[in-house]
Amino acid sequence: MAKRIVDPNWVVSVVVIGLVVPAVAGQCACGIRQSKNDTVVPGEQIEPGEWPWQSAIYWWGGSKLNPPQRICEGALVDSDGWVLTAASCLQNEAGDLLNLTGMVGHVGLVALQQKTEGSSRFPVEGVLMNDDLDLALVRLKVPDEDWGGMPVCLTDGEEDWDKLFGRAVYVLQQSHRHRLGGFEIVKLPLEKNVICYGSALAVKAKAISHSNIKLKSRGTHYHRNAQGTPLYIHKPEGWTLLGISNKIQADVPGSLCHPGDYESFLNVNMDEVHQWTFSKLDDFGADPETSTERQGSSFDVPVSQQHKLGCAG
């Protein structure tokens, strides 16, 4: 399992998500964009409803009349209000979870802090954190009735990477070019080999080796932030979450590579993520003093809901 790193000069990485969940027929809809067609154009700003699972967690240490002091990106992975993001983004310098009273979840957003048609804000009810994987599941206090949230699909943990080479993957980032600064689409190629540039020479590295996936990001105008930015891929079953950016450092193939030349995605053991998620959901209402994982608050997750977290794409 990856270890937590405290060095501020982290390589930006993405945990490849594989929450393997047995879906019940008719219960699970995911990865469906509300747009006239399924074509995505890099560089264009997104419209309301096009990426309904795109989320952000805002945190204020003081008055909410001021801009938030922390913004973490993430993705809605379940219509009951679970958002996946990077744990390190929700921690202070000492590594402690930020105060939940200052957190607000924003789902279906097209621009940070902007209220638009199809976007919704909710208070945060609790947080499940795993420091080793740098993952956090944030539970939003959504209405009991069907509020219409569309989650992204999740991978089944059994990716055939050879079939994914040559495919495009996508991130949404806050635009630095458009006046209103909404999210725009950035396309990243998944290539079999990437060229990494060191201080003295260039090396050719495998795009996927051991626990890492590398995506060439030079010239893509992609601004890295390691704040839980989701990585998406389009599959026949629907838009699927392939990973999120975080600050885990693992053994990077081609140690001469400079972080500015590529984007490194951490491919963790899918079973570990799955086992951690459901073990924590099972005892989420347990005494925090005896819990092995830190929890933002104590609340019960009904058994009927525990087994429909996410949809496998």
NORNORGI-V840583 format. One record per run of one state. SS is the DSSP state (helix for helix, strand for strand, loop for the rest). FROM is the first residue (numbers start at 1). TO is the last residue. If there is no record, write none. Layout:
# NORNORGI-V840583
<<SS:FROM:TO> <SS:FROM:TO>>
This chain:
# NORNORGI-V840583
<<loop:1:12> <strand:13:16> <loop:17:29> <strand:30:30> <loop:31:44> <strand:45:45> <loop:46:53> <strand:54:59> <loop:60:69> <strand:70:78> <loop:79:81> <strand:82:85> <loop:86:86> <helix:87:90> <strand:91:91> <loop:92:96> <strand:97:97> <loop:98:99> <helix:100:102> <strand:103:107> <loop:108:119> <strand:120:130> <loop:131:134> <strand:135:140> <loop:141:150> <strand:151:151> <loop:152:152> <strand:153:154> <loop:155:160> <helix:161:164> <loop:165:167> <strand:168:174> <loop:175:182> <strand:183:189> <loop:190:192> <strand:193:197> <loop:198:201> <strand:202:206> <loop:207:207> <strand:208:209> <loop:210:211> <strand:212:216> <loop:217:229> <strand:230:235> <loop:236:237> <strand:238:246> <loop:247:258> <helix:259:261> <strand:262:266> <loop:267:269> <helix:270:282> <loop:283:294> <strand:295:295> <loop:296:302> <helix:303:306> <loop:307:311> <strand:312:312> <loop:313:313>>
